[in-house]
Amino acid sequence: MASNDPQTDEQDETANTGTDRVAGGSIESDDGRGDRDERRGRENQATDDRTTGRSDRETASEDGDDDPYEIRLYEPSDRAGFLELYDLVFGDVDGEWFRWKYEDNPYVDHVPIVLATHEGSIVGTKPCFVLELRADSKTFRGYQPADVMVHPDHRRRGLYSRTTERMKEYYRARDPELFFNFPNPATLSGSLKHGWEIVERVPTYYRIQRPESMLEMTESERVATLTSVATPVVERYLDAQTPRESGVRGVSVERYDEVPAEVFAEIYRRAIPGTIHANRNETFYEWRFENPTRSYEAYVARKRGEAIAGIVTGTAIEDGSRITNLTDVVPLATTADRRDGIRALLSRIVDDRRDDAILAVSGDGIPESILSEFGFYSDLAVPLSHVSQPTTQVTYPISSEGGHEWTVGGRAVADAANWTITFAEQDTR
């Protein structure tokens, strides 16, 4: 689903699939360091830690008292400790996932994680999922906080605040131009406290494929509620069996077990939007869809032999049900054949995936008018809005472009009109 509750001090449910997975309690208001005015007051005073001699480790608290916690950057020997804490908070995951997401990320030369340790053990983390973003012709790094954790025995002790502020401080004079992420409702207030601003509520569109069987198989009360609420409108659509599902005349569709990076990058380059989005070059496609926790397939629509559109699907078992996300789509901007290509792709995917419980699409990569033709319904509208948790995008710029601190690549980063978001921009998809 688009985003789930994390395990917090008030809630026992753990979100293994949320877009900004955070565990470790409701966000602490221990010191007020995250006030939005803090950023504006300190931006011009920021200097590179390496030139000031500041250590990558912090052990002293602000009032000078003994501090049992050390806030520091990730080191290679921390891998096992990180995975151990992840297993405790979110559930089992292996080293292959960590290697893909953090160690083999092509956009950074280090593992972008800030840690909190206690007596040598990792008890808190603030990692970032890094993407190369593009706005018009400018490319830059975007850091997405994700997999944030605090050990149950160390909650409400300011570790979320301290790791967040250390992350901001360390990267302010370094690589990224902005942070952007998708906190769930339990962590949104913490993001705002530390200076992030809301961009928009990103819609997720659901197509309930098998409502009756899903109600029987699901282990999640929330998924069952979503399905039962959506079933009447979905069944009316499924009964109609619109002719569009037979394909698009003159357009063929090919399915690939692996994403053909060169093909997708070429389709993307034909119509690049000026808005902020993940830069979809060959490097992106060769790495982004190697996530071992999902099974990816690619679909390419061709007209007279020329590739005109593509969609990457990612499938996983969530809450006991098989969910397929339409993770990526190209082209992102308008072309003469884009709508026909997308219609043909959706027709094939719906046919191939009719045994899946749910198909999901995020953001504005596919026009809503086309999605509605194929039975997708937005979680921002009734009836799904009553039972689905919204996906909220937030951002926090690090650099200051020509004195305009909330502008990157000539785009106001807190303006929803300046972004194009799909699941591919979100770390867990």
Backbone hydrogen bonds, N-H to C=O, Kabsch-Sander energy under -0.5 kcal/mol:
donor,donor_aa,acceptor,acceptor_aa,energy
8,T,6,P,-0.8
8,T,11,Q,-1.4
16,N,14,T,-0.8
21,R,18,G,-0.6
23,A,148,V,-2.0
24,G,7,Q,-1.6
25,G,7,Q,-0.7
27,I,186,A,-0.6
35,D,32,G,-1.5
38,E,35,D,-1.6
39,R,35,D,-0.7
39,R,36,R,-0.7
40,R,36,R,-1.0
41,G,37,D,-2.0
42,R,38,E,-1.5
43,E,39,R,-1.9
45,Q,42,R,-1.3
46,A,42,R,-0.6
46,A,43,E,-1.2
51,T,48,D,-1.1
52,T,48,D,-1.3
53,G,49,D,-1.2
54,R,49,D,-1.3
58,E,71,I,-1.9
61,S,65,D,-1.1
64,G,61,S,-1.5
70,E,117,T,-2.1
71,I,58,E,-2.6
72,R,70,E,-0.6
72,R,115,L,-2.2
73,L,56,D,-0.8
74,Y,113,I,-2.1
78,D,75,E,-2.9
79,R,76,P,-1.2
82,F,78,D,-2.4
83,L,79,R,-2.3
84,E,80,A,-2.1
85,L,81,G,-2.0
86,Y,82,F,-2.5
87,D,83,L,-2.4
88,L,84,E,-1.6
89,V,85,L,-2.4
90,F,86,Y,-2.9
91,G,86,Y,-1.7
97,W,94,D,-0.6
98,F,94,D,-1.3
99,R,95,G,-2.7
100,W,96,E,-2.3
101,K,97,W,-2.7
102,Y,98,F,-2.6
103,E,98,F,-1.4
104,D,99,R,-3.2
108,V,105,N,-1.1
113,I,111,V,-2.1
114,V,126,K,-1.7
115,L,72,R,-3.6
116,A,124,G,-2.6
117,T,70,E,-2.5
118,H,121,S,-2.7
119,E,68,P,-0.6
121,S,118,H,-1.9
123,V,116,A,-3.0
123,V,121,S,-0.5
124,G,116,A,-1.5
125,T,149,M,-2.5
126,K,114,V,-2.5
128,C,112,P,-1.4
129,F,144,Q,-3.2
130,V,128,C,-0.6
131,L,142,G,-2.3
133,L,131,L,-0.6
133,L,140,F,-3.6
134,R,277,H,-2.6
135,A,138,K,-2.6
138,K,135,A,-2.2
140,F,133,L,-2.2
142,G,131,L,-2.9
143,Y,178,L,-2.2
144,Q,129,F,-2.1
144,Q,142,G,-0.5
146,A,127,P,-1.5
148,V,21,R,-1.8
149,M,125,T,-1.2
151,H,123,V,-3.3
154,H,151,H,-2.4
155,R,152,P,-0.7
156,R,24,G,-0.6
157,R,154,H,-0.5
162,R,158,G,-2.5
163,T,159,L,-2.5
164,T,160,Y,-2.1
165,E,161,S,-2.6
166,R,162,R,-2.1
167,M,163,T,-2.2
168,K,164,T,-2.3
169,E,165,E,-2.6
170,Y,166,R,-2.7
171,Y,167,M,-2.1
172,R,168,K,-1.2
174,R,171,Y,-1.7
177,E,141,R,-2.1
178,L,141,R,-1.0
179,F,396,Y,-2.9
180,F,143,Y,-1.7
181,N,394,V,-1.9
184,N,20,D,-0.6
187,T,184,N,-1.9
188,L,184,N,-1.3
189,S,185,P,-0.5
191,S,187,T,-1.8
192,L,188,L,-2.3
193,K,189,S,-2.2
194,H,190,G,-1.3
195,G,192,L,-1.6
196,W,191,S,-2.2
197,E,395,T,-2.5
199,V,393,Q,-3.2
200,E,393,Q,-1.0
202,V,200,E,-0.7
202,V,391,T,-3.0
205,Y,361,V,-3.6
206,Y,377,Y,-2.7
207,R,359,L,-2.8
208,I,206,Y,-0.5
209,Q,207,R,-0.8
209,Q,357,A,-2.1
210,R,357,A,-1.0
214,M,210,R,-2.2
215,L,211,P,-1.8
216,E,212,E,-1.3
217,M,213,S,-1.9
218,T,214,M,-2.3
219,E,319,D,-1.9
220,S,319,D,-0.6
221,E,219,E,-0.5
224,A,220,S,-2.2
225,T,221,E,-2.2
226,L,222,R,-2.5
227,T,223,V,-2.5
228,S,224,A,-2.7
229,V,225,T,-2.4
230,A,226,L,-2.0
231,T,227,T,-1.9
234,V,230,A,-2.3
235,E,231,T,-3.1
236,R,232,P,-1.6
237,Y,233,V,-1.6
238,L,234,V,-3.0
239,D,235,E,-2.5
240,A,236,R,-1.1
240,A,237,Y,-0.5
241,Q,237,Y,-1.3
245,E,242,T,-1.6
246,S,243,P,-2.1
247,G,244,R,-1.5
251,V,248,V,-2.1
252,S,302,R,-2.5
254,E,300,V,-2.7
256,Y,298,A,-3.3
261,A,259,V,-1.3
264,F,260,P,-2.4
265,A,261,A,-2.6
266,E,262,E,-2.0
267,I,263,V,-2.2
268,Y,264,F,-2.4
269,R,265,A,-2.1
270,R,266,E,-0.8
270,R,267,I,-0.8
271,A,268,Y,-1.4
276,I,418,N,-3.2
277,H,134,R,-1.5
279,N,132,E,-3.0
280,R,278,A,-0.7
281,N,279,N,-1.6
285,Y,281,N,-1.9
286,E,282,E,-2.4
287,W,283,T,-1.2
287,W,284,F,-0.5
288,R,284,F,-3.1
289,F,285,Y,-0.6
290,E,287,W,-1.8
291,N,288,R,-0.6
294,R,291,N,-1.4
295,S,315,T,-2.3
296,Y,294,R,-0.6
297,E,313,T,-1.9
298,A,256,Y,-2.4
299,Y,311,I,-2.7
300,V,254,E,-2.4
301,A,309,A,-2.9
302,R,252,S,-3.0
303,K,306,E,-2.5
304,R,250,G,-0.6
306,E,303,K,-1.9
308,I,301,A,-3.0
309,A,301,A,-1.2
310,G,330,V,-2.9
311,I,299,Y,-2.2
312,V,328,D,-2.1
313,T,297,E,-2.8
314,G,325,N,-2.6
315,T,295,S,-2.5
316,A,323,I,-2.1
318,E,316,A,-0.6
318,E,321,S,-3.2
321,S,318,E,-2.3
323,I,316,A,-2.7
323,I,321,S,-0.7
324,T,358,I,-2.4
325,N,314,G,-3.0
325,N,323,I,-0.5
326,L,360,A,-3.2
327,T,312,V,-1.2
327,T,325,N,-1.5
328,D,312,V,-1.5
330,V,310,G,-2.4
332,L,271,A,-0.6
333,A,271,A,-1.2
338,R,335,T,-0.8
341,G,337,D,-2.4
342,I,338,R,-2.7
343,R,339,R,-2.4
344,A,340,D,-2.3
345,L,341,G,-2.1
346,L,342,I,-2.8
347,S,343,R,-2.3
348,R,344,A,-1.9
349,I,345,L,-2.8
350,V,346,L,-2.8
351,D,347,S,-1.6
352,D,348,R,-2.9
353,R,349,I,-2.5
354,R,351,D,-0.9
356,D,353,R,-1.7
357,A,322,R,-1.8
358,I,322,R,-1.2
359,L,207,R,-2.0
360,A,324,T,-2.1
361,V,205,Y,-2.2
362,S,326,L,-0.5
363,G,203,P,-2.9
364,D,421,I,-1.2
365,G,362,S,-0.6
365,G,421,I,-0.6
370,I,367,P,-0.7
371,L,367,P,-2.0
372,S,368,E,-2.5
373,E,369,S,-1.0
374,F,370,I,-0.9
374,F,371,L,-0.9
375,G,372,S,-1.4
376,F,371,L,-2.1
377,Y,206,Y,-2.5
379,D,204,T,-2.2
381,A,378,S,-1.1
385,S,381,A,-2.0
386,H,383,P,-1.5
387,V,384,L,-1.4
388,S,384,L,-2.3
391,T,202,V,-0.7
392,T,183,P,-0.8
392,T,390,P,-0.6
393,Q,200,E,-2.9
393,Q,391,T,-0.5
394,V,181,N,-2.7
395,T,197,E,-2.1
396,Y,179,F,-2.6
398,I,177,E,-2.3
399,S,177,E,-1.3
401,E,399,S,-0.5
401,E,404,H,-1.3
401,E,407,T,-0.7
402,G,400,S,-0.9
404,H,401,E,-2.0
405,E,403,G,-1.0
407,T,404,H,-1.5
408,V,411,R,-2.5
411,R,408,V,-1.8
413,V,406,W,-1.9
413,V,411,R,-0.7
415,D,412,A,-1.6
416,A,199,V,-0.6
416,A,414,A,-0.6
418,N,415,D,-2.1
419,W,416,A,-1.7
420,T,276,I,-2.6
424,A,327,T,-1.6
425,E,422,T,-1.1
426,Q,423,F,-2.0
429,R,426,Q,-1.5
